[in-house]
């Protein structure tokens, strides 16, 4: 992690991802489940804050637009 802001955003997206993961597992909903896994994992690979926030927002909004 390069700065405190990337760490903060990583914690925020990771906690939202944990919520999606638990919801998807209990409801057997595949899109929130995998979106939660992606939200937990992706902050480890992205160090640019702007790309981190943009991709995090996209992953949060994904389950609301894709219904399976």
QUICORFEN-V129910 format. One line per field, one symbol per residue. phi: phi as a letter, one per 30 degrees, with the letter a starting at -180 (. if undefined). burial: 1 if it has 9 or more other ideal C-beta (glycine too) atoms within 8 Angstrom, else 0. Layout:
phi: ???
burial: ???
This chain:
phi: .dbdddddddddddddddddddddddchcdddddddddddddddcccddddddddddddddeddcccb
burial: 00000110110111011111111100001011111111111110010010011011001101100000
